[in-house]
Amino acid sequence: MGRVPLWLKIAWTLWLLLWTPVYWRQYGAANFLWLCDLGNFFIAWALWRESRLIFSWQAVSLLLLQTLYCIDLLGRFLSGRNWLGATGYMFDPAIPLFVRWFALFHFIVPALLLWAIHRLGYDRRGLNLQILTAWVVLPISYFLPASLDINWVRGLFYRQQHVVSPLLYLAGCMAAYPLLIYLPTHWVLLWWKGDGRDTEKVG
């Protein structure tokens, strides 16, 4: 018997087949460069391969940011305002309600990743893979239309910054993501579930 239930693999795949065209039509292909959206495809890969390396890679990328997303959205429901400003679009009537409901995958992903790490263990090489991913995706995001501000390479929470030059801000993002997001997540996961048996190959 596999370490990941077949029903979970099939359910995630079917959901992905529904979610992808909905998001493509609503937001365009560039939207899939958001690290949270890109992560949905990596998670499908990880589920079918039952890969602790790929799960670890995505846990480093997504656990902290998606948890903050959930806190921000819950804050809006509890207090009537977004605490961070990351989820305001969820209350935009110009976006069809069923499209906004699809964004609730942000609540599923952290739980799924923690379950997978608990079951399979943590592979420390996920940190390097995610840093490399960010250093590829962030510059690509920068050269997309500034209005998209994908991965916040123009300013936090869709607010373009004008304090430093755009390229300097991009460089700051490429340093801040690993230092402030990936490294702390890596250390926590390594303490929790790392065991040093990092022999699995990607592919």
N, C-alpha and C positions, 0 to 999 in steps of 0.2 A: 504494500500500500504506500502511495506517495505521501510525502510530508505536507503537501498542500492539497486540500480536498478538490476533487474534480469539479464539484458543483461551483466552487469559488472561482476556479479558472474560467468555467463557461459563463458564469454570471458576469464577471468583470469584462470578458470579451464581448458579450452581447450588449452590455451597457456602453462599452467603448464604441461599438458599431452604431449605436443610437446617438451618442453624445457628439461624435466627430462631425457628422454632416450638419447637425444643429448649430454647433459653434462655428463651423466654416461659413455657413450661410449668414449667420448673424454678425460675426466679427471679422471674417476673412482669414486666409491661410496664415498670415503673419502672427495671428493670436496664439498659434500653437508654439511659438517661441517663448511664451511665458514658461518659466521653469516649472510651475505647478501644472500647466497643461501638458508640457513635454513629459513630465513625470508619469502621467497616466499611461503613456505608451510603454515606458520603461517598466512600469509595474506589471503590465500584461506580459511582457517578456520575462520578467522575474517569476511570475506565477507559473507560467508554463514550463520554465526551466527549473523551477524550485531552487532558485539561485540566491544564496545568501549574499554573494558579492553584489549582485544587482540591487537586491533589497537594501543592502547597507549603503550603497551609492545613493539611492533615492532617499533613504532616511536622513543622511547627512544634508541633502539638498532641501528636503521638504518639511521635516518634523517641526522645526521652530517656526518657520514662516506660516505654515498652514495652521498651526496652533494659534498664532497671533491673529490670523484671519478669523478663525472661529470666535476668539475672544472679542474681536471688533464687531462681528455680526451680532453676537449675543448681547454685547453692550448696547447696540442700537435698539434691540427689542426691550431691554431692561430699563434703559434710561432715555430713550428717544433720540440719542445722538451717537454717532460713530466715534469711539474713543481714539482710534488711530487714523481713520479716514480711508481705509483700504477697501471698504465694502459699500460705499455709498451707491454704487451702480445697482446694487441689489434692490434698491428702492426707487429706481428710475422707471416711471411708467412708460417711457418710450421703448423700453426693452420688454418684449413679451414675457408674461409671467412664467410660462413653461420653460423658457430659456433660462430665466433666473433660478428656477428650481434645479436645473441641471448643475448649477454651480455649487450645490450642496455636497458635491463630492469632496469638497474641502473638509467636511466633517468625517468622512469615511477614511480618507487617506491616512491621517496620523494613527488611527486605531489599527488599520490594516498593516501599516509598516511596523508598529510596535509588536503586533501579534507575530509577524513574520520573523522579526529579530529574536523575539522570545523563543520561537520554535526552531529556528535555523542557526541562530548565533549571529555575531557581528564580525564582519570582515574589515579590518583596518584599511585595506586598500580602497575602500569606498571613498575615503576622504580625497585621495589624489585624483580619482576618476571624476569626482564632482568639481574639484577646483579646475581641472582641465575643461570640463563641460562648460563651466561658467566663463572661463577665459575665451572660449569659442563663441558662446551664445551672446554674451553681453556686448561685444563689439558689433556683432551682426545686428542686435537690437538697436544699437546706437545709429546705424545707418538707415534704419526704417524711418518713415515720417515722424517728426518730432511730436506730433499730436498724439501718437499712439503711446509713447513713453513706456514701451514694453520693458519689463523688469526694472522699471524706475531708473533707467540710465540717464534720464534728463532731470530727475528730481523725485523726491519721495511722494508717494501717494498721489500720483498724477499731477503734481504741482511742479512745474518746471522751475528750476533754480536759476538765479542770475548773479550768484555771489562769486563764482569762479568760472573760468572758461569751460565750455562743454566737454572738451577733451580731458581737461584736468579732472572734472567731475567723474567722467567715465573711468579714468585711472583710479580714482578714489573708490569707485564701486568695485573694481576688480581686486582691490586690496581689502575692502571692507567685508565683502561677502565671505571670503575664506576666514578672515580674522574674527569677525563678529558673529557669524552664523555657523559656518561649517566646523571650525575648530572646536567651539564649545559643545556642539552636538556630538562630534566625534569623541571627545573626551568622556562625555556622559555615557554614550553607547559602549565605548571600550571598557569603562568601569563596570557597566551593567552586564554585558554579554560577550565581551571580547575574550577569546581563548587562545589566540595566536596561531590557529590552524588555518592559515590563509593560503590555500593551495589551488582553489578553484580558478578556472580560466573564464574570461568573458567570451561569449560566442556560443 
